[in-house]
């Protein structure tokens, strides 16, 4: 019997991490987001039909350390002091829960979290509308922004939609 990997639930999170090593700044951003204990596999942009949006706390209760977890992730890194790093994940929910929605990822330098959130929502809304020829029921985003202050450090900023199978 073949089991389909269709997520039942999704939660949204974001994080910022700094460290002298680029890879470890990413790890610290995952810790800040609460998703460092999982083997993350990035996927594209579909919010499955009937996928329940839950809080990060409720979603994390259903996941186990070491589990392979699928997510839509926006990620950006830099080691340039004074640089603003911003990520966002946008979501467009369908009017009919039996249809799929869209999740978009967006990242930018020198952009506010608010602007990145607006851009991510526009992307998700556009992807949804070009498929359905209608407006989504609801849209929202999970933006995160930070400025790297220390010389010799790397900073990574992430935003993610994390799926629970």
MITOR-520679 format. One record per residue: residue in three letters; z, x, y of N, C-alpha, C in turn. Coordinates in steps of 0.001 Angstrom, whole numbers, padded with zeros to 6 digits, always signed. Atoms other than C-alpha are relative to their C-alpha. Example, Ala and Ser with C-alpha at 12.3 -4.5 7.8 and 13.67 -1.06 7.14 Angstrom:
ALA+000000+000890-001190+007800+012300-004500+000000+000900+001200
SER-000060-000820-001190+007140+013670-001060+000730-000770+001090
// end
This chain:
UNK+000000+000844-001181+000000+000000+000000+000000+000892+001249
UNK+000082-000753-001246-000955+001361+003412+000843-000709+001059
UNK-000838+000537-001064+001598+000880+006168-000629+000319+001347
UNK+000530-000209-001338+000322+000408+009689+001121+000484+000909
UNK-000962-000531-000956+002084+002380+012403-000160-000718+001332
UNK+000084+000779-001226+002362-000319+015033+001404-000111+000581
UNK-001337+000061-000595+005301+000067+017398+000474-001426+000233
UNK-000663+001289-000231+007728-002858+017577+000654-000049+001374
UNK-000741-000086-001258+009545-001610+020677-000469+001225+000778
UNK+000301-001133-000866+009054+000725+023628+001091+000092+001057
UNK-000882-000195-001144+011356+002247+026211-000590+001077+000896
UNK+000542-000900-001004+010658+004209+029364+001098+000941+000489
UNK-000970-001007-000419+012354+007420+030482-000704+001092+000792
UNK+000557-001135-000734+011888+010496+032656+001043+001110+000045
UNK-000928-001116-000061+013394+013937+033063-000556+001170+000791
UNK+000337-001220-000731+013420+017190+035037+000781+001137-000625
UNK-000688-001170+000529+014222+020638+033704-000460+001275+000665
UNK+000345-001321-000523+014367+024154+035134+000572+001068-000913
UNK-000412-001122+000847+014628+027463+033286-000928+001176+000312
UNK+000896-001139-000222+013253+031020+033592-001240-000006-000908
UNK+001135+000109+000925+010960+030239+030606-000644-001378+000124
UNK+000726+001267-000139+008266+027549+030935+000317-000960-001148
UNK-000259+000865+001153+008772+026208+027390+001403-000580+000052
UNK-001369+000498-000048+012506+025941+027869+000220-000967+001161
UNK-000104+000999-001065+012047+024100+031174-000468-001361-000525
UNK+000455+001238+000639+010119+021514+029143+001103-000570-000887
UNK-001111+000439+000861+012974+021350+026608+001122-000622+000834
UNK-001060+000533-000867+015494+020826+029421-000414-001351+000589
UNK+000466+001296-000515+013327+018013+030856+000096-001074-001090
UNK-000156+000949+001109+013295+016376+027412+001461-000400-000164
UNK-001439+000308+000077+017106+016651+027311+000403-000962+001103
UNK-000319+000873-001123+017345+015077+030744-000493-001425-000256
UNK+000572+001310+000330+015144+012219+029499+000651-000630-001233
UNK-000673+000521+001193+017221+011871+026300-000847-000006-001256
UNK+000912+000060+001149+014330+012532+023903-000250+001372-000628
UNK+000164-001366+000513+014845+016193+022945+000170+000130-001502
UNK-000314-000112+001431+015917+015460+019350-001137-000436-000912
UNK+001080+000570+000791+012562+014090+018232-001229+000894+000007
UNK+001302-000670+000063+009220+015515+017144-001001-000959+000646
UNK+000811+000911-000803+007075+013944+019835-001487+000209-000233
UNK+001457+000001+000161+003436+013059+019259-000549-000858+001129
UNK+000548+000785-001108+001527+012013+022354-001201-000814-000468
UNK+001089+000925+000321-000821+009061+022060-000590-000504+001313
UNK+000672+000474-001206-003153+007326+024470+000690-001231+000574
UNK-000481+000936-001016-002694+004161+026424+000242-001443-000421
UNK-000105+001408+000395-002254+001002+024351+001450-000422-000242
UNK-001267+000661+000269+000871-001157+024503-000313-001087-001035
UNK+000381+000940+001062+000692-003045+021175+000412-001450+000299
UNK-000408+001395-000120+000791-006844+021018+001431-000179-000516
UNK-001369+000360+000396+004334-008251+020750+000981+001177+000029
UNK-000884-001163-000095+005852-004829+021556+001085-000300+001042
UNK-001126+000347-000863+009298-005469+023018+000411+001195+000863
UNK-000499-001045-000896+010368-003447+026050+001520-000065-000032
UNK-001457-000073+000110+013966-002308+025554+000523+001099+000918
UNK-000600-001065-000792+016387-000110+027435-000062+001312-000776
UNK-000013-001312+000645+016438+003610+026733+001148+000070-001003
UNK-001173-000051+000879+019920+003255+025234-000244-000768-001302
UNK+000279+000786+001213+018827+000502+022813-001086+000649-000851
UNK+001062-000666+000754+015651+002370+021847+000503+001228-000729
UNK-000528-001223+000621+017501+005635+021170+000865-000298-001217
UNK-000842+000376+001141+019894+003821+018792-000812-000164-001283
UNK+000848+000241+001172+016933+003134+016480-000734+001249-000480
UNK+000696-001233+000352+015673+006734+016353+000977+001020-000558
UNK-000837-001011+000649+016987+009641+014260-000477+001400+000369
UNK+000402-001377-000289+017046+013373+015069-001026+000507-001022
UNK+001053-000527+000863+013934+015052+013685-001117-000978-000297
UNK+001007+001026+000260+011995+011789+013479-001277+000281+000796
UNK+001270-000066-000723+008304+011859+014387-000087-001264+000841
UNK-000032+001105-000949+008141+009679+017487-001252+000076+000880
UNK+001207+000078-000815+005009+008558+019295+000361-000392+001433
UNK-000268+000317-001407+004932+008440+023090-001248+000221+000841
UNK+000971-000289-001047+002677+008274+026118+000783+000818+001013
UNK-000765-000884-000867+003788+011208+028263-000844+000601+001114
UNK+000547-000728-001132+002973+012544+031690+000885+001230+000184
UNK-000750-001259-000052+003979+016199+032097-000658+000949+000997
UNK+000508-000984-000948+003645+018800+034853+001035+001120+000131
UNK-000889-001162-000123+005084+022316+035246-000517+000932+001096
UNK+000361-001008-000983+005139+025011+037932+001151+000996+000146
UNK-001016-000991-000353+006954+028198+038891-000127+000411+001469
UNK+000179-000283-001423+006023+028052+042588+001131-000627+000823
UNK-001095+000550-000816+009134+027699+044816-000521-000882+001128
UNK+000379+000923-001062+008931+024795+047253-001012-001048-000418
UNK+001033+000929+000490+006404+022912+045133+000650-001295-000490
UNK-000447+001303+000494+006929+019200+044533-000826-000368-001228
UNK+000651+000418+001244+006132+018056+040985+000349-001463-000256
UNK-000216+001433+000179+005695+014378+040228-000762-000505-001214
UNK+000638+000667+001134+004950+012343+037104+000293-001493+000073
UNK-000261+001422+000121+004704+008661+036370-000733-000556-001204
UNK+000635+000792+001045+003937+006310+033523-000050-001418+000539
UNK+000174+001367-000477+002522+002935+034556-000268-000936-001163
UNK+000172+000969+001085+002434-000228+032467-000566-001301+000558
UNK+000577+001307-000315+000324-003405+032625+000234-000912-001203
UNK-000348+000919+001086+001717-006276+030546-000987-001161-000072
UNK+000944+001111+000151-000599-008930+029105+000665-001349+000281
UNK-000504+001357-000179-000229-012602+029979+000338-000655-001330
UNK-000202+000536+001350-000370-013385+026256+000584+001117-000865
UNK-000649-001063+000785+002079-011385+024076-000749+000344-001280
UNK+000793-000281+001192-000410-011596+021218-001155+000964+000285
UNK+001030-000964-000394-002755-009301+023158+000669+001305+000396
UNK-000577-001295-000373-002305-005633+023997-000053+000220+001508
UNK-000021-000422-001392-001422-004135+027354-000402+001458+000089
UNK+000381-001395-000214-001967-000680+028812+001139+000798+000619
UNK-000930-000965-000580+000156+002354+029634-000844+001157+000513
UNK+000738-001124-000572-001174+005045+031952+000965+001140+000292
UNK-000810-001152-000393+000079+008543+032650-000676+000677+001187
UNK+000521-000610-001215-000284+010304+035981+000958+001102+000429
UNK-000830-001073-000554+000946+013591+037433-000724+000627+001188
UNK+000585-000580-001211+000431+015374+040753+000965+001005+000621
UNK-000777-000895-000850+001597+018192+042986+000071-000619+001390
UNK-000164+000382-001407+002939+017433+046478-000227-001489+000250
UNK+000116+001446-000152+003096+013670+045982+001372-000619-000238
UNK-001303+000646+000174+006105+011359+046290+000031-000792-001312
UNK-000160+000813+001206+007510+009511+043290-000555-001401+000242
UNK+000497+001345-000313+006701+006231+045024-001526-000053-000077
UNK+001468-000021+000027+003038+007179+045526-000538+000180-001419
UNK+000434-000204+001390+002713+008438+041943+000204-001264-000821
UNK-000247+001260+000698+004262+005208+040670-001066-001030+000312
UNK+001061+000937-000420+001766+003153+042661-001323+000368-000670
UNK+001252-000450+000614-001116+005275+041349-000020-000313-001505
UNK-000068+000275+001439+000051+004938+037723-000164-001483-000294
UNK+000153+001447+000160+000322+001163+038100-001455-000405+000199
UNK+001409+000324-000246-003190+000991+039571-000877+000388-001189
UNK+000768-000424+001175-004544+002960+036606+000188-000972-001165
UNK-000276+000918+001114-002829+000728+034030-000625-001371+000261
UNK+000556+001301-000372-003880-002408+035895-001525-000008-000115
UNK+001459-000104+000091-007495-001233+036106-000466+000017-001452
UNK+000384-000036+001421-007657-000400+032398+000151-001380-000630
UNK-000235+001334+000541-006195-003811+031561-001058-000984+000503
UNK+000907+000984-000607-008377-005783+033958-001450+000163-000427
UNK+001385-000192+000429-011654-004176+032889-000223-000492-001424
UNK+000105+000509+001369-010928-005268+029311+000093-001516-000031
UNK-000271+001436+000077-009601-008784+029948-000723-000830+001052
UNK+000593+000693-001144-011361-009645+033217+001037-000892+000701
UNK-001073+000735-000669-007963-010932+034438+001078+000983+000443
UNK-001107-000846-000450-004903-009567+036183+001116-000009-001041
UNK-001124-000013+000939-001927-008458+034082+001115-000935+000469
UNK-001138+000851-000318+001167-010655+033947+000970+000734+000925
UNK-000965-000802-000752+003334-007831+035302-000391+001466-000114
UNK+000198-001442+000040+003054-004152+036188+001272+000684+000484
UNK-001119-000808-000480+005657-001424+036687-000275+001453-000346
UNK+000159-001419+000292+006042+002335+036600+001359+000677-000107
UNK-001186-000847+000133+008565+005052+035768-000338+001353+000604
UNK+000339-001270-000640+007996+007807+038338+001206+000942+000068
UNK-001049-001020-000173+009964+011057+038690-000580+001138+000814
UNK+000468-001070-000869+009686+013767+041317+001137+000972+000259
UNK-001005-001008-000311+011488+017027+042038-000678+001185+000683
UNK+000493-001188-000693+011118+020143+044179+000643+001227-000623
UNK-000508-001252+000551+011456+023604+042672+000556+000850+001140
UNK-000655-000741-001078+013948+025511+044806+000158+001486-000295
UNK-000363-001383+000323+014672+028745+042931-001198+000841-000428
UNK+001022-000960+000394+012364+031722+042685+000350+000532-001391
UNK-000219-000516+001351+011927+033012+039133+000280-001073-001033
UNK-000238+001121+000907+012379+029572+037585-001300-000778-000228
UNK+001045+000986+000284+009955+027193+035932+000646-001370+000092
UNK-000464+001379+000018+010300+023459+036436-001046-000855-000702
UNK+000855+000981+000659+008874+020718+034243+000554-001387+000303
UNK-000352+001392-000249+008894+017029+035140-000800-000848-000987
UNK+000672+000896+000945+008103+014320+032574+000348-001457+000297
UNK-000229+001446+000086+007787+010546+032414-000610-000427-001330
UNK+000509+000352+001328+007329+008845+029056+000289-001461-000356
UNK-000192+001275+000699+006888+005553+027247+000177+000383-001467
UNK-000351-000452+001344+008569+006105+023879-000008-001194-000943
UNK+000154+001104+000946+007640+003919+020897+001000+000068-001149
UNK-000844+000154+001184+009924+002668+018132-000827-000780-001016
UNK+000818+000648+001040+008024+001851+014914+000824-001042-000761
// end
